[in-house]
Amino acid sequence: MHETTRTGDSARTTSEESLTDKYPVLAILSDAEREAYEAVDLGTTGVREFARQTDRKPGTVSTLLRRARRKVKLEVLDVEDVAVPGDEPEGSV
């Protein structure tokens, strides 16, 4: 598990760097959006758990996720050959 801060100014961990390398589309997200997206949508953390870990309200985390999902979707629709997180065939990770 990696550290997450509200300001997003901490150095990225190896796992974060590899996810951004694997999915370049994540680079368009703000640090807060990317952290929430990786923890909840790509990880195993729930919204409430991530909210507690980062000292945010669950509604704030939900908003970050909604923005992140929208940005990723819009970016992928504009560029067809982009790896999209969650689109891997089962058992390929």
C-alpha positions as CSV (number, residue, x, y, z in Angstrom):
1,M,0.0,0.0,0.0
2,H,1.3,3.4,-0.8
3,E,0.9,6.7,1.0
4,T,-1.7,9.2,-0.2
5,T,-1.8,12.9,0.7
6,R,-4.5,15.4,0.2
7,T,-2.1,17.8,-1.5
8,G,-0.8,15.2,-3.9
9,D,2.7,16.6,-3.6
10,S,4.3,13.4,-2.4
11,A,6.7,11.6,-4.7
12,R,5.0,8.8,-6.7
13,T,5.7,5.3,-5.7
14,T,6.9,2.6,-8.0
15,S,3.5,1.1,-8.3
16,E,2.0,4.5,-9.3
17,E,4.7,5.1,-11.9
18,S,4.1,1.7,-13.5
19,L,0.3,2.3,-13.7
20,T,0.9,5.6,-15.4
21,D,3.4,4.0,-17.7
22,K,1.0,1.2,-18.4
23,Y,-2.0,3.5,-18.8
24,P,-0.7,6.9,-20.2
25,V,-4.3,8.2,-20.1
26,L,-3.9,8.5,-16.3
27,A,-1.5,11.3,-16.8
28,I,-4.4,13.7,-17.7
29,L,-5.9,13.3,-14.2
30,S,-5.1,15.6,-11.2
31,D,-3.1,13.9,-8.4
32,A,-6.2,13.6,-6.3
33,E,-8.3,12.2,-9.1
34,R,-5.6,9.7,-10.1
35,E,-5.1,8.5,-6.5
36,A,-8.8,8.0,-6.0
37,Y,-9.1,6.2,-9.4
38,E,-6.2,3.9,-8.8
39,A,-7.3,3.0,-5.2
40,V,-11.0,2.5,-5.9
41,D,-11.5,1.7,-9.5
42,L,-8.2,-0.1,-10.2
43,G,-7.6,-1.3,-6.6
44,T,-9.5,-3.0,-3.9
45,T,-10.3,0.0,-1.7
46,G,-13.9,1.2,-1.3
47,V,-15.0,4.8,-1.5
48,R,-15.5,5.1,2.3
49,E,-12.3,3.4,3.2
50,F,-10.3,5.6,0.8
51,A,-12.1,8.6,2.2
52,R,-11.0,7.6,5.7
53,Q,-7.4,7.0,4.6
54,T,-7.1,10.4,3.0
55,D,-9.2,12.4,5.5
56,R,-11.8,13.3,2.9
57,K,-15.5,13.0,2.9
58,P,-17.0,10.1,0.9
59,G,-18.9,12.6,-1.3
60,T,-15.6,14.3,-2.2
61,V,-14.1,11.0,-3.2
62,S,-17.1,10.2,-5.3
63,T,-16.8,13.5,-7.1
64,L,-13.1,12.9,-7.7
65,L,-14.0,9.4,-9.2
66,R,-16.8,10.8,-11.3
67,R,-14.4,13.5,-12.8
68,A,-11.6,11.0,-13.3
69,R,-13.9,8.5,-15.1
70,R,-15.3,11.2,-17.3
71,K,-11.8,12.5,-18.2
72,V,-10.6,9.0,-19.0
73,K,-13.6,8.2,-21.1
74,L,-13.4,11.4,-23.1
75,E,-9.7,10.9,-23.7
76,V,-10.1,7.4,-24.8
77,L,-13.0,8.3,-27.2
78,D,-10.7,10.9,-28.8
79,V,-7.7,8.5,-29.1
80,E,-8.5,4.9,-30.1
81,D,-5.2,3.1,-29.4
82,V,-5.0,3.8,-25.7
83,A,-4.9,1.1,-23.0
84,V,-7.8,1.7,-20.7
85,P,-7.6,0.6,-17.1
86,G,-10.0,-2.3,-16.5
87,D,-10.1,-3.4,-20.1
88,E,-7.6,-6.2,-19.7
89,P,-8.9,-9.7,-20.5
90,E,-9.5,-11.8,-17.4
91,G,-6.3,-13.5,-16.1
92,S,-3.9,-11.2,-18.0
93,V,-2.7,-9.2,-15.1
